[in-house]
Amino acid sequence: MPNTPWDKLPDCTEAPGFDWLANVLHTNAHAAYLRRYGSPLTLQAFRANVPVVSYDDLMPWLGRIEDGEPDVLFSGRPIAFERTGGSTGGRKLIPYSRAGLDDFQHSILPWLTRIITRHAVTGKAYLSISPATRQPESIRGVPVGLPDGAFVGSAAGAILAEMTAVPLHVAQIADVDHWRSETLRYLIAARDLELISVWSPTFLLQLIDGIEDPVRAWPNLKVVSCWASAASKPFADRLAALLPHAHLQPKGLISTEAVVTVPDASDAPVLTDHGFFEFEHDGRLLLPHELIPGTVYEVVITTASGLYRYRTGDLVRYTGVSVSQRPVLQFIGRGSLVCDLVGEKLTEPFVASCLEDIPGFRLLVPAAEGDGYVLAAETGVQVDLAGLERRLCHNPQYAYARRLGQLKPLRLHAVEHLFNRYARAQIEQGVRLGDVKPAALRNERAWIARLTT
């Protein structure tokens, strides 16, 4: 294997220390939030005294950080913020400490090194570069939003800048059509493209639509990394069919708040060492060594950026341990995304399973008025509404509500270029194009209007 800039990727595989949690609790003991709960320094005291919280619970503390107060959730002030969309459409503001960003780096960089080494990547790479659809923003001089390179560190970021198939300045283009044409121009010219890493497979599918023969365009492509579970699975399968000569590696569970899992050498999504994680099932909070194979859990995280025992809303299925004895956790959907019009409590993982046989992007949403649901699907797609109703009725509360007439019959709403419209609506909410996630369910009544205007 010839020498390439990839060989200079820094080694970032060191263990996080004897006790990650103890280090974080000691470093942030004087922060206001931990002082409120007695500044616990041990695992037992932490779990006994610090409550499990949601984003709404932290809003008063985050407001103090926005006002410039130091030592609120963690020692000092944040070095950056990021905004992320909530399940119900609201936007969350997440602060980062230096140690918190270092944990991202210590989780992601070893994955990048593994993928480069395992697949003998020597040529160019394309890592998702979204258009600049958000206005530059800062809070008291602290930037809101970080480039992707910030999560791998400056040394690795410099190598990525050298080896990228699409120049980083393309990220400064605000017009989506201009951004797409420039991105395509560079990608089509990159005959030595060997690695593609994006978040959503739909992001890449939109680009491939502009390339007549992607296999011929990128004959040396070795690996594609993207989300490939839950609502993203059918799109990842389509991507694998369009690029059969490349290995498709499912991405781990990485969110704005934290890294939870990363692919190991065998592509298994293993729990990262750089964080403290608990898993909730039937009202019990368990540690990784207490998990039962086949059981679904909600992830509760603690990060060095001040999210202590924080409900992520992410549901994972524990399947056992990897060859390196790390827990393997398959992401199955968002447990916090629930639609409940009359007591039926539909969840996204359940709805996604009901929609599996409907091709393309499709989305179940509440009707704009009244009690009932609408399935938005691409124009021309044949949908067996009666069959879908039967599957939804596997939820007893949904079936009961239908029998009583509390919920009206399911309706179909055909939308041309459905995913493009969905992505545009997300962008208008401040989501970067590359971060737009396919979804099976949304719980806002406004979605039909958003998809048709």
N, C-alpha and C positions, 0 to 999 in steps of 0.2 A: 504494500500500500504506500503510495508516494506521500511525501510530506506535504501537508496542506495547512492553511490557517486553522482548520478544525483541530489539529494536533495541539494547538496552544490553549484550548479551553482549560480554564483553571480547575484544579482538583477541589471539589467541594463536597466530599463524601464523608467528612468527619462526623462522628456521632454527636448528638446534641448535648452530651454531658450526662453525668450520673443521674440527675433528676431534673428534667426540663421544668417541671412545675415548680419545684423548690427554688430554682434559679429565678423564675419569673416572679414568684411571690416575694422573694427577698428583694429583688430589684425595685419592685413597685409597692413595697410595704407602706411607704409614706403617702401614696396616692390617696386622694379623698375617698374614692369608692371602696378600696380595700380597708381603709381605716374605719369606715362605717361598720364593717363586719369584723372588727377586731384585729385587722392585719394578720390573717392566719399565715403560718409558715409551714405547716405540714399538710399532707394529703387529707388526713382525717379531719383536721380543723377546717380546711378549705371546703370540703364537701358537707360538713355539718353546719357551717355558718353562712356561706355565700349562696344566695338563692339562684335557681335556674331562671333565666330571664328571656324575654323577647326584645326585639328592637324598640318597641314602644316603651318598655320599662327603662331603657337607657336614654331616651330622648332628653330628659332634663340634664343628664350628665353631659351628653353630646352638645347641648346648648351652651353649657359652661365652657366647653372646649372651643366652640365657635366664637365665643366672646373673648377668647384669648387667655383664659385662665390656665396656668400650668398645673401639672401634678393632679389631674382629675381622675382619669382611668388608668394612666400609667405615668411613669416618671418623665417630667418635662413636657414639652409641647410636641404635636405631631409634625412629621416632616412632609406629610402629604395627606390629602383626602381623596376618596373616590366615591362617586355616586353610583348606585346600583338600583335597578328597578325592583319594587316589591311585588309580591304575588297579586295584590289587589290594585296594582297600578301606581301606588305611591312610590316616591323615590327615597332611598335611604342614603345617608351620608356616613361613610365609614372612614375613621381616622387610621393612619399608620404611624407606628413608632419605628425608629431605626431597627430595633430588634425584631419587630414584626415583619418588616421587609426582608431582613436577613433570613428569617425562617422560610419565606417564599423562595429565596435564592437557594437555600440549603436543601429544599425539597425538589425544585424544578431543575436546577443545573445538573445534578447527577442523572436525572432522566435524559436530558439532552445529550450528555456524554455517552450514556448507554446506547441511545438510538444511533448516534454517529458511529460508534465503534461496532455495534452489532451488525449494522447494515453497510459497513464500509463506505460511508458517505464521504466523498471527496469533492463533489461538485457543488453547485449552487443550491440554496434553500429558499423557500418562500414561507415566511411566517406572517400570518394574517395581519394585514395593514388596512385599517378602516379609514374611510374618508373623514375629514375634519368637520363633522356635522354638528359638533358642540362648540359653542363659543368659549374662548379661553376664560378661565375663572380662577379666582383665588380667594381665600378667606384670611384676612389679616396677614397677607403676604405668603401664605402657605398654599401651594398649588393644589387645585382640584383636578384630578386626573393625572395619570402617569403613563408614559410610553411602555409598551410591553417589555422593552429591554431593561427597565428598572427592576423587574422581577428576577433577572438573572445576574445582575451586577454589571459594573462598568467594563470589566475586562472581557467577559463573555459578550456583552453588548457590542463592544468594538469589533469582535470577530463576526458577530451576526451582521453588523453593518457592512463589513467587507465581503461577506459571502451571500448576501441577500440577492435574489434574482430581481426584485423590485426595489428600487432605491427608496430609502426612508422618507425622502422629501415628498413622495406621493401621498403620504399621510397628511400633508398640509392642504391638500385639495379639498375644498368644501363641497363643490358640486358633485353629486353622486355619479351622474352620467360621465362627466369628465374624468373623475377618479377611476371609474370602471374601464373606460377606454385606455387610459394610461397604464393601468394595471395589466390589462390584456396585452397591450403592446409589448411591455417588458416580459411578460410570461411567455408569449409566443416566441420571442427572440431567445429565450433561455433554453437552448437545446441541451445544456448540461445540467438541467434541473434534476435533483436527486431526492430532495426532501421537501414535503409540504406539511406544515403544521398550522391548522386553523382550529378554532373552537367549534363552531357549528358546521356540520356537513352541508347545510343549505347555503351557507356563505360561499363555499367552493362550487357547489352545483350551479349557482347563479353565474359564476365566472365561466365554468366549463360550457354553459349554454352558448357562449360566444366563440367557442373553439370547435371547429368542424370535426377534428379527429384528435382528441387529447392524447391517445396512446402514441400516435405518430408525432405529435408536437413535442412530447417528452419521452423519448424512447429509453432514457436512462433513469427514469423515475423509480426509486427504490422503496420509498415508504411514505404513507400518508397518515397523519395523526389527526384525529378529530373525535368529538363526542360520538358514541356509538351505542348508547343504551337509552332506555326509557323512550321518550317521544322522538329522540334523534335516531333510533335504530333503523326505521325504514329508509331514511335518507342516507345513512351510512352504508346500508346494503346497496342502494342505488349507486352510490359513489364507488364502491368496490367493483360493481359490475362495469362501470365506465372506465375504470383504471385497473383492469385485472392483472397487469404486469407488476403492480406495486403492492407491497404489504400494507394492509390497513391496520393501524394500531389504535385501539380504543383509548381515548384519553381518560385520565383519572378524574376524580371529583375535585375540581378546583373552582372556587368562587371568589368574589371580591373580598369576602371576609377571611378566607383561609384556604390552605391546601389540606385536603383530607386524605385523598389517595393519589398515588402516582403509579404508572405501569412499571412493573419490575422487568427483569430480563426475559420473562416468559409472557409478558403482556398482562399479567394478573394485576388488578388494581389493589395495591397493598397500602395499608395505613402508614402514613408518614411518621417518622420519629419526632418531627419538629412541631410539637403541639401537645395539648392534653385533651383527650377525647373520652366522652361518656356516651352511652347509647341507651335510649329510652324505649321500653316496651311494657305495655300494660301498667304504666305508672311507676315502673321501677327503673332506676338509673344504674347501668352496669358498666364495668370497666372492660377493656378489650379481652382480658383472659377469662371473663365470665360469659362471653357470648356463646349462643347455641347455634350450630349450623342449621341453615334453612330458615332462620327467624329474621323477620324484618324489624329494623330499629330506626328511630329518628336520631340523627347525629346532633350531639350537644358539644360545642367546642369551647376551649379556652385558648386565647391567643396572647402573644406578647404585646399586641396592640390594644389590649384592654377589654377584650370581649371575654368575660368570665362566665362560664357555664351558660353559654348563649345558644338558644335553639336556632338551628339553621333552617329547619323545615325540610331538610333533605332526608329521604328514606333510602336505606341501604339494606341489602340482604347479605348476611354473613354466611360465607360458604366454606370457611375453614381457614387454615394457615397455609402460607406459601412455603416453598423449599427453604426460604430464609427465616421461617417461623414468624412471619409477619401476618396479621389478620388480613384476609381478602374480603373486600366489601364491594358488592355490585350495586351501583346506583340504580334505583327503580323509579324515582320520580319525586315530586314535591308533595310531602304530606300536608304542608301548611296551605296548599292551594285547594280549597274546598268550596264548593258551591252548594248553598243551602237555601232554597227558596221557601220550602214548606216543611223542612225537617228531613229531607232526603240525604243530605250530606254526601254529595258526589265528590270523590277525590280524583286527582289527576292520574295516578297509577291505574285506578280502576277504569276510568274513562279511556285511557290509552289502550288498555287490553280489549275494550269493546270495539275500538276503531281499527284494530289490526288489519282487517281484511279490506279496508277502504284505501285505495291507492292515493299517493300524493299527499300534500298537506291538507289537513282537515282540522276543524276546530269546533268544539261544542261550547256554546255560550248561552246565557239566559236570553230569553226574548226581550225586546226593548220595553215591552209592557206586558203586564199580566204574568201568570205563573205557567211557565213552560220553557222548553229549550229549543234552540235552533242549531242545526248542524251546518256550518259553513264549509262548502267543498268546492273544488275547482269546477268551473263550467265544463260540462260534458262527461264528468265522472258519474258512473252508474252507482247508485247507493240503494241498498235494500233497507229502507227505513223501518219496516216491520221487524226485520231481523235484528237491527240495531236496538230497537225498543226492547225486544226480548232479552238481549244481552244486558241492557241497562237495568232491566227488572230483576237481574240476579242480585241487585242491591235491594234488600227487603223494604227499606223505607221508600225507595223510588217506586217499587211495585205497588206498595200500599197507597201512596199518593196518587198513582195513576188510576187504581181501582176506585178510589173515592172521588176522582175527578178534580182533586186539588191541583194536579199538574195536567196541562193540556197535552195532546199528542205531539210528539216530536215533529218538527218541520225541517225541511231542507231549504237552504239558501245558497244558490249557485253564484259564485263570484269569479269573474275572470281575473287571472293573474293574482290569485288569492294570496300566495305567500309574499309577493312583492308589496301588496297592500298592507299585509300584516307587518312586514318589516318597516315600511314607511311610517306606520302608526307608532311602532316602537322607537324609531329614530326621533320622531316628534316628541316623545317622552324623555329623550336624552340618552337612549341606549345607543352605543356604537354599533355600526352595521355588523362588524365581525362578532359581536357578542349576542346578536339576536338568537334566541333559543326557540326551536320548534316547541309548540305546546299542544296538548290534546284538549285542554280545558282552560277557559278563563272565566272569572266570576263577575265581571263588570257588564252591566246591561248596555253600556255604550258601544260594545264591540261591533255589533251589526252596522251601526252608523259609521264607525271608523273604517270598516271594510268596504263600504259602498260609496264613500264620498271621494 
